Amino acid sequence: MPPKPVTRSNTMTKATRAAALDILPSPERLAQSPVERVTERDADGWPVTHCRAIDTIGRLIRGGMIEVDCGDSADRFRRDFHRAQFEPLCAADLRRTRGAGGREEIRDVVEDARQRVWNAMNHLGGLSTPAGSIVWHVVGLESTLRDWSLRQVWGAGRTLRQEVATGILVAALGVLNGYYNQRRRPERMMRHDTGSS
């Protein structure tokens, strides 16, 4: 009789799975910064539970300063930002194919993500505006609000206070959420029109 194929359902019992969840996160990790347990679906559609650091956007949601929709819009921008490979320091992508002559063309996924980031930045007024700059640095590059506010020098040559930077971020996330909701409406309408005919 051939051996039973290994699948996710028969590799871990419920008790083992529950015990594994009890150790998430480790005490050492909890000592660093706050984390939350998140259950998402992986690329194959399987539920995966892992820990995620509570970032600036998570703190704004927990504090009631922004709605969950704005946090979802920030996550959407961050995903596109990472797919677009705008991080200044990162390792080479091992999945890419090598091109002739040492130069390769940018994959369609990366180019599409760059276009989505560019469209969102244009809607925020560009990188040189407060809204565009804070979304690029705090949401995209995942800098802290404090770091971003210390680098901004406007007006009389003074840096921004962190409270002002928080207000700019909240307003920018509201505009970003409106932009993504505006883009979703035509997509829903097209699906509705094709489904009813």
Secondary structure, DSSP 8 states (H G I E B T S, - for coil): -------HHHHS-HHHHHHHHHT-S-HHHHTTS-EEEEEEE-TTS-EEEEEEE--HHHHHHHTTSS-HHHHHHHHHHHHHHHHTT--SS----TTS---GGG-----HHHHHHHHHHHHHHHHTT-TTSHHHHHIIIIIIS---HHHHHHH-EETTTEE--HHHHHHHHHHHHHHHHHHHHHHHHHHHHHHHHHHH-
